[in-house]
């Protein structure tokens, strides 16, 4: 059960969803405050300073993006973790959420157990001051931002984003344990490739739950990228049970690898958030 002092704010205009999520998290031992309008969400967050906010995007007045924007721009609420819970599935919507500093993004219909784990992980990172991903053990959050900031000031460094696409679809079929195993194996393959072809000061961390950013010497980027694309793509079929591999290969939402790279980032971006959004936009 959760610590009773942990407080969650839910901003959701669908009364049935709001009541279900509220009842569930109260049963888990959280203190829950629920509002149905965006303006009320901003005021409730300022007045109560929750440990985490779950925001719907489509609200009757201002949308969830505007709620997040106001929370992030207010010194009293700028550090509150935000999880978007929404029907919006387009990549552009997720990029907009990331640009606003959201900690996670879950689409409806959602698994309440998955939401519970995402909430738990976000609160755990805050309460323990953790700088590592709970599944892969790799750096994330402030540590990654710090390394990316340093990269924007160094002529000799390049960035490579490696994304494991459609992990959510895989999780819906095979469950959390299997998807976490895939993420760990995927991260280990990236790490091992860096050890083989990179330099000792190269950096690997999470840009998102299934997105990895590599900071490396510019001269090593082509060989690392080529080896990773080959190694990771060839491994994807083996993540599926043998009986499902042929069918999985025909699915439009099968596991896939996408990458983007930046050979020179010095002086190009006004902030780390803009750099991260551009990396994600360039995925192919």
C-alpha positions as CSV (number, residue, x, y, z in Angstrom):
1,X,0.0,0.0,0.0
2,X,1.1,3.6,-0.6
3,X,2.2,6.0,2.0
4,X,-1.0,7.7,3.2
5,X,0.7,11.1,3.0
6,X,1.2,10.8,-0.8
7,X,-1.4,13.0,-2.5
8,X,-2.6,12.6,-6.1
9,X,-4.6,15.3,-8.0
10,X,-6.8,14.0,-10.7
11,X,-8.1,16.4,-13.4
12,X,-10.7,14.5,-15.4
13,X,-14.0,15.6,-16.9
14,X,-15.4,12.1,-17.6
15,X,-17.3,11.5,-14.3
16,X,-17.2,7.7,-14.6
17,X,-13.4,7.6,-15.2
18,X,-12.8,10.2,-12.5
19,X,-14.8,8.2,-9.9
20,X,-13.2,4.9,-10.9
21,X,-9.6,6.2,-10.7
22,X,-10.3,8.1,-7.5
23,X,-11.8,5.0,-5.8
24,X,-9.0,2.8,-7.0
25,X,-6.2,5.0,-5.7
26,X,-7.9,5.7,-2.4
27,X,-8.1,2.0,-1.9
28,X,-4.4,1.8,-2.6
29,X,-3.8,4.2,0.3
30,X,-3.3,7.5,-1.5
31,X,-5.0,10.8,-0.6
32,X,-6.9,11.8,-3.7
33,X,-8.3,15.1,-4.8
34,X,-10.4,15.1,-7.9
35,X,-11.6,18.1,-10.1
36,X,-13.4,18.1,-13.5
37,X,-12.2,21.4,-15.0
38,X,-8.8,22.7,-16.0
39,X,-9.0,26.0,-14.1
40,X,-10.0,24.1,-11.0
41,X,-7.0,21.8,-11.5
42,X,-4.6,24.7,-11.5
43,X,-6.1,26.2,-8.4
44,X,-6.3,22.8,-6.6
45,X,-2.6,22.2,-7.4
46,X,-1.5,25.6,-6.2
47,X,-3.6,25.3,-3.0
48,X,-2.8,21.7,-2.1
49,X,0.6,21.0,-3.8
50,X,0.0,17.3,-4.6
51,X,2.8,14.8,-4.9
52,X,1.6,14.0,-8.5
53,X,-1.1,15.2,-11.0
54,X,-2.9,13.0,-13.5
55,X,-4.3,15.3,-16.2
56,X,-6.8,14.5,-18.9
57,X,-6.1,16.6,-22.1
58,X,-9.6,17.2,-23.3
59,X,-11.3,19.3,-20.6
60,X,-14.4,21.6,-20.8
61,X,-12.5,24.9,-20.4
62,X,-8.7,25.0,-20.8
63,X,-7.0,21.8,-22.0
64,X,-4.6,19.6,-20.1
65,X,-1.6,21.1,-22.0
66,X,-2.6,24.6,-20.7
67,X,-3.0,23.2,-17.2
68,X,0.5,21.7,-17.4
69,X,1.9,24.9,-18.9
70,X,0.6,26.9,-16.0
71,X,1.8,24.4,-13.4
72,X,5.3,24.4,-14.9
73,X,5.5,28.2,-15.0
74,X,4.4,28.6,-11.3
75,X,7.2,28.4,-8.8
76,X,4.8,26.7,-6.3
77,X,3.9,23.9,-8.7
78,X,6.8,23.6,-11.1
79,X,8.1,20.4,-9.5
80,X,4.9,18.4,-9.4
81,X,5.2,15.3,-11.6
82,X,2.5,15.1,-14.3
83,X,1.0,12.1,-16.0
84,X,-1.2,12.8,-19.0
85,X,-4.2,10.4,-19.3
86,X,-5.9,11.0,-22.6
87,X,-7.5,9.7,-25.8
88,X,-5.0,11.6,-28.0
89,X,-2.7,9.0,-29.5
90,X,-0.9,11.0,-32.2
91,X,2.9,11.3,-31.9
92,X,2.6,15.1,-32.1
93,X,0.4,15.1,-29.0
94,X,3.1,13.1,-27.0
95,X,5.8,15.4,-28.2
96,X,3.8,18.4,-27.0
97,X,3.4,16.7,-23.6
98,X,7.1,16.0,-23.4
99,X,7.9,19.6,-24.4
100,X,5.8,20.7,-21.4
101,X,7.8,18.5,-19.1
102,X,5.3,15.7,-18.5
103,X,6.7,12.7,-16.7
104,X,4.5,10.1,-18.5
105,X,1.7,9.8,-21.1
106,X,-1.0,7.0,-21.0
107,X,-3.7,6.7,-23.7
108,X,-7.3,5.6,-23.1
109,X,-8.6,3.0,-22.8
110,X,-6.0,2.2,-20.1
111,X,-5.1,-0.6,-17.8
112,X,-5.6,0.6,-14.2
113,X,-2.7,-1.6,-13.1
114,X,-0.4,0.0,-15.6
115,X,-1.5,3.4,-14.3
116,X,-0.8,2.3,-10.8
117,X,2.7,1.2,-11.7
118,X,3.4,4.4,-13.6
119,X,2.2,6.5,-10.6
120,X,4.2,4.4,-8.2
121,X,7.4,4.7,-10.3
122,X,7.0,8.5,-10.7
123,X,6.4,9.0,-6.9
124,X,9.3,6.6,-6.1
125,X,11.7,8.7,-8.3
126,X,10.6,11.8,-6.5
127,X,10.6,10.5,-2.9
128,X,14.0,8.7,-3.2
129,X,15.6,11.3,-5.4
130,X,16.4,8.5,-7.9
131,X,18.2,9.3,-11.1
132,X,17.8,5.9,-12.7
133,X,15.1,4.1,-14.5
134,X,13.4,1.4,-12.3
135,X,13.4,-1.2,-15.1
136,X,16.7,-0.8,-16.9
137,X,18.8,0.9,-14.2
138,X,20.0,3.5,-16.7
139,X,20.2,7.2,-15.9
140,X,17.1,9.3,-16.6
141,X,15.7,12.7,-15.7
142,X,18.0,15.3,-14.3
143,X,21.1,13.3,-14.9
144,X,20.3,12.9,-18.6
145,X,19.4,16.6,-18.9
146,X,22.8,17.5,-17.3
147,X,24.7,15.3,-19.8
148,X,22.8,16.8,-22.8
149,X,23.4,20.3,-21.6
150,X,27.1,19.5,-21.5
151,X,26.9,18.1,-25.0
152,X,25.6,21.3,-26.4
153,X,28.8,23.0,-25.2
154,X,31.2,20.5,-26.7
155,X,32.4,20.5,-30.3
156,X,33.3,16.8,-30.3
157,X,30.1,15.2,-29.2
158,X,27.2,13.7,-31.2
159,X,23.8,12.3,-30.1
160,X,22.0,9.2,-31.1
161,X,18.4,8.5,-30.1
162,X,17.3,4.8,-30.2
163,X,13.6,4.1,-29.7
164,X,11.8,0.8,-29.1
165,X,8.5,1.4,-30.8
166,X,5.2,-0.2,-29.9
167,X,6.2,-1.5,-26.5
168,X,2.8,-0.5,-25.2
169,X,1.1,-2.7,-27.7
170,X,3.4,-5.6,-26.8
171,X,2.6,-5.0,-23.1
172,X,-1.1,-5.2,-23.8
173,X,-0.7,-8.7,-25.2
174,X,2.0,-10.2,-23.0
175,X,1.9,-8.2,-19.8
176,X,4.2,-6.0,-17.7
177,X,6.7,-8.7,-16.8
178,X,7.4,-9.6,-20.4
179,X,7.6,-6.0,-21.6
180,X,10.0,-5.1,-18.8
181,X,12.2,-8.1,-19.8
182,X,12.2,-6.7,-23.4
183,X,13.2,-3.3,-22.2
184,X,16.0,-4.6,-20.1
185,X,17.4,-6.8,-22.9
186,X,17.1,-3.9,-25.4
187,X,19.0,-1.6,-23.1
188,X,21.7,-4.2,-22.4
189,X,22.3,-4.7,-26.2
190,X,22.7,-0.9,-26.6
191,X,25.1,-0.8,-23.6
192,X,27.2,-3.7,-24.9
193,X,27.5,-2.1,-28.4
194,X,28.7,1.1,-26.9
195,X,31.3,-0.8,-24.8
196,X,32.5,-2.5,-28.0
197,X,32.7,0.4,-30.4
198,X,32.5,3.5,-28.2
199,X,34.8,5.4,-25.9
200,X,35.0,5.1,-22.1
201,X,33.3,8.5,-21.6
202,X,30.3,7.8,-23.7
203,X,26.9,8.2,-22.0
204,X,23.7,6.1,-22.2
205,X,20.4,7.1,-20.6
206,X,16.6,7.3,-21.0
207,X,15.0,10.1,-22.9
208,X,11.6,8.4,-22.4
209,X,10.4,5.0,-21.0
210,X,11.4,3.3,-24.3
211,X,13.7,5.9,-25.8
212,X,17.5,5.8,-25.2
213,X,19.9,8.7,-25.9
214,X,23.6,8.1,-26.5
215,X,26.2,10.8,-26.1
216,X,29.4,9.9,-27.9
217,X,32.4,11.0,-29.8
218,X,31.4,12.2,-33.2
219,X,33.9,9.8,-34.9
220,X,32.2,6.8,-33.4
221,X,28.6,7.7,-34.3
222,X,28.4,6.0,-37.8
223,X,29.8,2.6,-36.6
224,X,27.7,2.5,-33.4
225,X,24.6,3.4,-35.3
226,X,25.1,0.9,-38.0
227,X,25.8,-1.9,-35.5
228,X,22.9,-1.0,-33.3
229,X,20.4,-0.9,-36.2
230,X,21.5,-4.4,-37.4
231,X,21.7,-6.0,-33.9
232,X,18.5,-4.6,-32.5
233,X,16.4,-5.1,-35.6
234,X,17.5,-8.8,-35.8
235,X,16.6,-9.3,-32.2
236,X,13.0,-8.2,-32.3
237,X,11.4,-11.5,-33.5
238,X,13.0,-13.3,-30.5
239,X,11.1,-11.2,-28.0
240,X,7.9,-12.9,-29.1
241,X,6.9,-16.4,-28.1
242,X,7.8,-18.9,-30.9
243,X,4.1,-19.7,-31.6
244,X,3.4,-16.0,-32.2
245,X,6.5,-14.9,-34.3
246,X,5.0,-15.4,-37.8
247,X,1.8,-13.6,-36.9
248,X,3.6,-10.9,-35.0
249,X,5.7,-10.1,-38.1
250,X,2.5,-9.2,-40.0
251,X,1.2,-6.8,-37.3
252,X,1.3,-3.0,-38.0
253,X,2.1,-2.5,-34.3
254,X,4.9,-5.0,-33.9
255,X,8.0,-4.0,-32.1
256,X,10.3,-1.8,-34.2
257,X,13.5,0.2,-33.9
258,X,13.7,3.9,-34.9
259,X,16.7,6.2,-34.6
260,X,17.6,9.8,-35.0
261,X,21.1,11.4,-34.8
262,X,22.7,14.8,-34.4
263,X,26.3,15.0,-35.5
264,X,26.7,18.5,-34.0
265,X,24.6,20.1,-31.3
266,X,26.8,22.9,-29.9
267,X,24.9,26.2,-29.8
268,X,21.9,25.0,-31.7
269,X,19.2,24.8,-29.0
270,X,17.9,27.3,-26.5
271,X,17.0,24.6,-24.0
272,X,17.5,20.9,-23.3
273,X,13.7,20.4,-23.8
274,X,13.9,21.8,-27.3
275,X,16.8,19.5,-28.1
276,X,14.9,16.4,-26.8
277,X,11.8,17.3,-28.8
278,X,13.9,17.7,-32.0
279,X,15.5,14.3,-31.5
280,X,12.1,12.7,-31.1
281,X,10.8,14.5,-34.2
282,X,13.6,13.2,-36.4
283,X,13.0,9.5,-35.6
284,X,12.9,7.3,-38.6
